[in-house]
Amino acid sequence: MPDYRTCVRGDKGAVLRSFSFSAMDDEQAIEKSGTVDGPLVEVWQGERLVKRLEQSVMIQRFPRKRF
């Protein structure tokens, strides 16, 4: 089983956290990394970047009610 690494990067690109794990293939590694919270998550296998996952932030604005 290949070894993978998930890196969580901050807004300025610095690595905030890094996790190592095993997965059967790239697809499973991406799926496992999708549960990690962070603005930018990268999946690596050795020196090869597998996928970059950017968190999409949705801001919903609600109209103010007047009473």
Short mmCIF file of the C-alpha atoms (twelve columns), coordinates in Angstrom:
data_MODEL
# 
_entry.id   MODEL 
# 
loop_
_atom_site.group_PDB 
_atom_site.id 
_atom_site.type_symbol 
_atom_site.label_atom_id 
_atom_site.label_alt_id 
_atom_site.label_comp_id 
_atom_site.label_asym_id 
_atom_site.label_seq_id 
_atom_site.Cartn_x 
_atom_site.Cartn_y 
_atom_site.Cartn_z 
_atom_site.pdbx_PDB_model_num 
ATOM 1  C CA . MET A 1  0.000   0.000  0.000  1 
ATOM 2  C CA . PRO A 2  1.566   3.349  -1.025 1 
ATOM 3  C CA . ASP A 3  2.303   6.006  1.576  1 
ATOM 4  C CA . TYR A 4  0.705   9.433  1.191  1 
ATOM 5  C CA . ARG A 5  0.944   12.728 3.029  1 
ATOM 6  C CA . THR A 6  -1.681  15.417 3.503  1 
ATOM 7  C CA . CYS A 7  -0.428  18.979 4.022  1 
ATOM 8  C CA . VAL A 8  -2.690  21.734 5.301  1 
ATOM 9  C CA . ARG A 9  -1.517  25.145 4.143  1 
ATOM 10 C CA . GLY A 10 -2.503  28.518 5.538  1 
ATOM 11 C CA . ASP A 11 -3.560  31.605 3.628  1 
ATOM 12 C CA . LYS A 12 0.058   32.593 2.948  1 
ATOM 13 C CA . GLY A 13 1.147   29.116 1.824  1 
ATOM 14 C CA . ALA A 14 2.944   27.972 4.977  1 
ATOM 15 C CA . VAL A 15 2.389   24.349 6.039  1 
ATOM 16 C CA . LEU A 16 0.237   24.386 9.187  1 
ATOM 17 C CA . ARG A 17 -0.141  20.614 9.667  1 
ATOM 18 C CA . SER A 18 0.972   17.456 7.925  1 
ATOM 19 C CA . PHE A 19 -0.389  13.900 8.221  1 
ATOM 20 C CA . SER A 20 1.036   10.640 6.841  1 
ATOM 21 C CA . PHE A 21 -1.207  7.699  5.943  1 
ATOM 22 C CA . SER A 22 -1.523  4.700  3.624  1 
ATOM 23 C CA . ALA A 23 -4.045  4.306  0.814  1 
ATOM 24 C CA . MET A 24 -4.642  1.781  -1.966 1 
ATOM 25 C CA . ASP A 25 -4.467  4.413  -4.733 1 
ATOM 26 C CA . ASP A 26 -4.713  8.134  -5.492 1 
ATOM 27 C CA . GLU A 27 -8.517  8.102  -5.440 1 
ATOM 28 C CA . GLN A 28 -8.652  6.679  -1.910 1 
ATOM 29 C CA . ALA A 29 -5.949  9.113  -0.746 1 
ATOM 30 C CA . ILE A 30 -7.955  12.067 -2.099 1 
ATOM 31 C CA . GLU A 31 -11.106 10.743 -0.430 1 
ATOM 32 C CA . LYS A 32 -9.336  10.407 2.933  1 
ATOM 33 C CA . SER A 33 -7.828  13.886 2.616  1 
ATOM 34 C CA . GLY A 34 -11.233 15.395 1.889  1 
ATOM 35 C CA . THR A 35 -12.119 15.030 5.572  1 
ATOM 36 C CA . VAL A 36 -9.233  17.273 6.686  1 
ATOM 37 C CA . ASP A 37 -10.223 20.846 7.500  1 
ATOM 38 C CA . GLY A 38 -8.170  23.734 6.170  1 
ATOM 39 C CA . PRO A 39 -8.187  26.519 3.578  1 
ATOM 40 C CA . LEU A 40 -5.873  24.559 1.251  1 
ATOM 41 C CA . VAL A 41 -5.189  20.822 1.533  1 
ATOM 42 C CA . GLU A 42 -2.588  19.070 -0.633 1 
ATOM 43 C CA . VAL A 43 -2.252  15.325 -1.158 1 
ATOM 44 C CA . TRP A 44 1.290   14.086 -1.835 1 
ATOM 45 C CA . GLN A 45 2.836   10.728 -2.665 1 
ATOM 46 C CA . GLY A 46 6.549   11.179 -2.084 1 
ATOM 47 C CA . GLU A 47 7.593   14.210 -4.137 1 
ATOM 48 C CA . ARG A 48 4.562   13.946 -6.455 1 
ATOM 49 C CA . LEU A 49 1.635   16.301 -5.890 1 
ATOM 50 C CA . VAL A 50 -1.495  14.190 -6.364 1 
ATOM 51 C CA . LYS A 51 -4.212  16.817 -5.833 1 
ATOM 52 C CA . ARG A 52 -4.781  20.259 -4.363 1 
ATOM 53 C CA . LEU A 53 -8.116  20.647 -2.561 1 
ATOM 54 C CA . GLU A 54 -9.296  24.197 -1.941 1 
ATOM 55 C CA . GLN A 55 -12.038 24.716 0.587  1 
ATOM 56 C CA . SER A 56 -14.914 26.643 -0.910 1 
ATOM 57 C CA . VAL A 57 -16.412 29.034 1.561  1 
ATOM 58 C CA . MET A 58 -19.971 30.081 0.956  1 
ATOM 59 C CA . ILE A 59 -21.197 33.168 2.748  1 
ATOM 60 C CA . GLN A 60 -24.934 33.510 2.746  1 
ATOM 61 C CA . ARG A 61 -26.366 36.915 3.452  1 
ATOM 62 C CA . PHE A 62 -29.798 37.229 4.931  1 
ATOM 63 C CA . PRO A 63 -31.849 40.399 4.654  1 
ATOM 64 C CA . ARG A 64 -32.482 42.166 7.918  1 
ATOM 65 C CA . LYS A 65 -36.043 42.112 9.134  1 
ATOM 66 C CA . ARG A 66 -37.546 45.386 10.266 1 
ATOM 67 C CA . PHE A 67 -39.965 45.196 13.128 1 
# 
